[in-house]
Amino acid sequence: MRNTKFSRRFSIGHWDFFSAGDEHGFSHFFENASPRFKEEIDDIYFGRVFHYSHNGQNHRYGEVMGREANNEQVSRLIKIQERYGVAASLTLNQSDPPPEILGTKAIREAFLAFVRTFYDAGIRRCTLSNVHLMASGILQETFPEMQWKNTVNHLVRSAQEVVDYAALGYHTILVDRSLNRNTDELVRIKKVAERLGVKISLLVTESCMPACPFKLEHDLYQAEFQNGRAPITNKAMTENYWSAFGDLSCNRWRKCPPLSTREQNPVEKMPRIGTGIVAATKETLDLYLDNTDIFKFSGRMTRVKSKVDVENDRFVWRSTLQDEKFTEKKGTQAQVYECFADIYEDDAAPFHLWVPDACSPDGLFRKSPENLRWLDYEAQRQQTVWAGKKGRALDITLRTCQNQCYDCHACERGFGYKDFDTLLSIKQPDGWIKQVDTLQGSHSS
């Protein structure tokens, strides 16, 4: 019997970065995916921006990652929704919603007209950060069938906050990434969510530092850069956050070159580097599955570089095991599955190393349809931390450690690092001011 516990379980992002000629790669890969893969996806979220004028200036409100799906891409997502029952989900998650959207009639009506274009096209899900607008009731009155999601950037961390956000009118509560390390509270949250009739969505892939002190400013800076309003004349700095400001924050510990591709930048695997879910056993995975409704995967920043022209290119579940920094023997081939249910049934742990991704014609993930499983997976897994006693102990510790790393150090000891209290101590940003002042495009007034 087919395992149904993964039916409509996953939320995935529409890719934002495309080379010329590849703008429709996402829909191409999704259409070619197996029926079982499609059945596991609950929705595909995409970003858009509302543009308006106020007090003689141009403004924006919407997504914060710096890119948005164009009209044709949205149309293709709606077709996917109609054909396969996978919802298309509008994302407006900017952390500083301007007050004039609610308080100025003409702008409020323009915003409602903006949302109306998606609603009339068939969109019935929307992530919205503007809690004052939600509390006004005008959205529920205007769009009675819309299912509203709050943003993970609201940092909902407790059962009481779930009650509060449900009272605002949200149907799906995106809880904070920190609950990946606080399953005791996650259990309480699930109980209250069931009583209230709301769904719980947990961000399970997150490479940001736990409770990152840069996170809010990062999102605000990114929005300002894309807005064209940032008071910076240095073009090299305003292309994206990581081209300069990231050297003060996550570039220091993620070793992430600006705009790096997956080939150049394997994801750091030590759990301290991020706050993604860690599930090295079925027992741990079941704990998260039983106490959430949706697993949300980040991925809007995925970059597609090569032409989409191969018939069998498709979405699959890809193992990142060959990216594992701490293996003695690295794999030479990507392991892939057609659906997560088979990963679970085969007990292909660690489960957190599997991500929804696409077979690409550039050769990185190119495999034939009849050869989706790789028998050397277990041999490679045995070379990782997760296959041994330290890994199993760490798997249990991370469920409830609450990211109090300064008083724990289980990650460092499991992975063979020296203890350190904070990621901010790994590398100091010496000479940052001189660095950015000499970037091409800088000038002083």
Secondary structure as UniProt FT lines:
FT   TURN            5..8
FT   STRAND          10..13
FT   STRAND          17..18
FT   TURN            20..21
FT   TURN            23..24
FT   HELIX           25..32
FT   HELIX           35..40
FT   STRAND          41..47
FT   STRAND          49..54
FT   TURN            55..56
FT   STRAND          57..62
FT   HELIX           71..84
FT   STRAND          87..92
FT   HELIX           100..103
FT   HELIX           105..121
FT   STRAND          125..128
FT   HELIX           131..136
FT   HELIX           138..142
FT   TURN            144..145
FT   STRAND          147..149
FT   HELIX           152..154
FT   HELIX           159..167
FT   TURN            168..169
FT   STRAND          172..175
FT   HELIX           177..181
FT   HELIX           183..196
FT   STRAND          199..203
FT   TURN            210..211
FT   TURN            213..214
FT   HELIX           215..227
FT   HELIX           235..238
FT   HELIX           241..243
FT   HELIX           245..248
FT   TURN            249..250
FT   HELIX           251..254
FT   TURN            258..259
FT   TURN            262..264
FT   HELIX           271..273
FT   HELIX           282..290
FT   STRAND          294..296
FT   TURN            300..301
FT   STRAND          303..304
FT   TURN            311..312
FT   STRAND          315..319
FT   HELIX           321..323
FT   TURN            325..326
FT   STRAND          336..337
FT   HELIX           340..345
FT   TURN            346..347
FT   HELIX           351..353
FT   STRAND          354..358
FT   TURN            361..362
FT   TURN            369..370
FT   TURN            375..376
FT   HELIX           377..381
FT   TURN            382..383
FT   HELIX           385..387
FT   HELIX           389..400
FT   TURN            402..403
FT   HELIX           405..407
FT   HELIX           410..415
FT   HELIX           423..425
FT   TURN            430..431
FT   HELIX           432..437
FT   TURN            440..441
//
